[in-house]
Amino acid sequence: MTNRLTLLCARPADTVFADAPLRERKPSGTGVARAPLPPHSSAIRSPSSDATLTAAALGLRAVAEPALRDLDHGAWSGRAVADIAAADPYGYSAWLTDPDAAPHGGETVRELCRRTAQWLGSLPAETGSTLAVVEPAVAQALLVNALAEPVRAFWRLRMAPLHTVSLTRRGGVWSVQPAEASADSGLAPYSSLSITALAAAWHTISEQGTRFSETRAA
């Protein structure tokens, strides 16, 4: 049986480490709810206000999945990237390069990848097609797992808000392929926040949000 998991990236981010309480947030992109979505038999989401509002704007009745919660940014939560880099440049640099670093006191990238790998491996064979609204970090971790990449590849993966990519499992093996929905259908009106120039060899989700271009990490 083939399983299909389509990731839809939440958060039109102006800060990477923010997730304001739901009562303080308002849905954005009123036209997005009318955009066609990738085919799916069920919908799930990260248990965050970003994912909740994204799902609501798209008209999805998505069930919260605790295992797909965003990376715990500890003391950095709610702070702008520029402020973090200015206040703790060494800690920020370590976090961007070392999957075992947690200068913020929260969760490491390796722990996030391990958590999402366990969830991905637990999906029943009869799951069918699922649409998952998740934060960028969660999407990156799931792609690391699906591509069987080393954890350090986490930083070479990129998805912009409201872009999609599909993971397909056949015979117990996951692969990555384009999702059906595209920017032309209204799913990618936002630009992605550039964290930093991390490496020349990136795994990228195209600006159209539908073509997965793979460059294997060394």
ChimeraX attribute file (.defattr): number of C-alpha atoms within 10 A of each C-alpha:
attribute: neighborCount
match mode: 1-to-1
recipient: residues
	/A:1	10
	/A:2	15
	/A:3	21
	/A:4	23
	/A:5	24
	/A:6	27
	/A:7	29
	/A:8	30
	/A:9	29
	/A:10	28
	/A:11	26
	/A:12	19
	/A:13	18
	/A:14	11
	/A:15	17
	/A:16	22
	/A:17	20
	/A:18	18
	/A:19	19
	/A:20	13
	/A:21	10
	/A:22	13
	/A:23	7
	/A:24	8
	/A:25	12
	/A:26	11
	/A:27	15
	/A:28	14
	/A:29	14
	/A:30	9
	/A:31	12
	/A:32	20
	/A:33	18
	/A:34	13
	/A:35	16
	/A:36	14
	/A:37	22
	/A:38	18
	/A:39	14
	/A:40	14
	/A:41	10
	/A:42	16
	/A:43	19
	/A:44	21
	/A:45	29
	/A:46	24
	/A:47	20
	/A:48	23
	/A:49	21
	/A:50	28
	/A:51	26
	/A:52	24
	/A:53	20
	/A:54	28
	/A:55	25
	/A:56	16
	/A:57	18
	/A:58	20
	/A:59	14
	/A:60	19
	/A:61	13
	/A:62	19
	/A:63	16
	/A:64	18
	/A:65	17
	/A:66	12
	/A:67	17
	/A:68	26
	/A:69	20
	/A:70	22
	/A:71	20
	/A:72	18
	/A:73	19
	/A:74	14
	/A:75	13
	/A:76	18
	/A:77	17
	/A:78	14
	/A:79	15
	/A:80	14
	/A:81	18
	/A:82	12
	/A:83	12
	/A:84	16
	/A:85	13
	/A:86	10
	/A:87	11
	/A:88	13
	/A:89	13
	/A:90	12
	/A:91	15
	/A:92	18
	/A:93	14
	/A:94	15
	/A:95	17
	/A:96	18
	/A:97	15
	/A:98	15
	/A:99	21
	/A:100	15
	/A:101	19
	/A:102	19
	/A:103	19
	/A:104	18
	/A:105	12
	/A:106	15
	/A:107	18
	/A:108	20
	/A:109	27
	/A:110	18
	/A:111	16
	/A:112	23
	/A:113	25
	/A:114	16
	/A:115	17
	/A:116	23
	/A:117	18
	/A:118	12
	/A:119	15
	/A:120	17
	/A:121	12
	/A:122	9
	/A:123	12
	/A:124	9
	/A:125	14
	/A:126	9
	/A:127	14
	/A:128	17
	/A:129	20
	/A:130	20
	/A:131	23
	/A:132	28
	/A:133	33
	/A:134	30
	/A:135	28
	/A:136	25
	/A:137	23
	/A:138	25
	/A:139	28
	/A:140	27
	/A:141	27
	/A:142	24
	/A:143	27
	/A:144	22
	/A:145	22
	/A:146	18
	/A:147	16
	/A:148	13
	/A:149	14
	/A:150	14
	/A:151	21
	/A:152	17
	/A:153	22
	/A:154	26
	/A:155	22
	/A:156	20
	/A:157	20
	/A:158	18
	/A:159	26
	/A:160	27
	/A:161	23
	/A:162	27
	/A:163	27
	/A:164	33
	/A:165	26
	/A:166	23
	/A:167	21
	/A:168	18
	/A:169	17
	/A:170	12
	/A:171	9
	/A:172	11
	/A:173	12
	/A:174	21
	/A:175	15
	/A:176	19
	/A:177	16
	/A:178	18
	/A:179	23
	/A:180	17
	/A:181	22
	/A:182	23
	/A:183	18
	/A:184	12
	/A:185	15
	/A:186	19
	/A:187	26
	/A:188	22
	/A:189	18
	/A:190	17
	/A:191	14
	/A:192	19
	/A:193	15
	/A:194	9
	/A:195	12
	/A:196	9
	/A:197	8
	/A:198	11
	/A:199	8
	/A:200	7
	/A:201	14
	/A:202	19
	/A:203	21
	/A:204	17
	/A:205	20
	/A:206	18
	/A:207	16
	/A:208	18
	/A:209	26
	/A:210	21
	/A:211	17
	/A:212	18
	/A:213	14
	/A:214	14
	/A:215	11
	/A:216	12
	/A:217	12
	/A:218	6
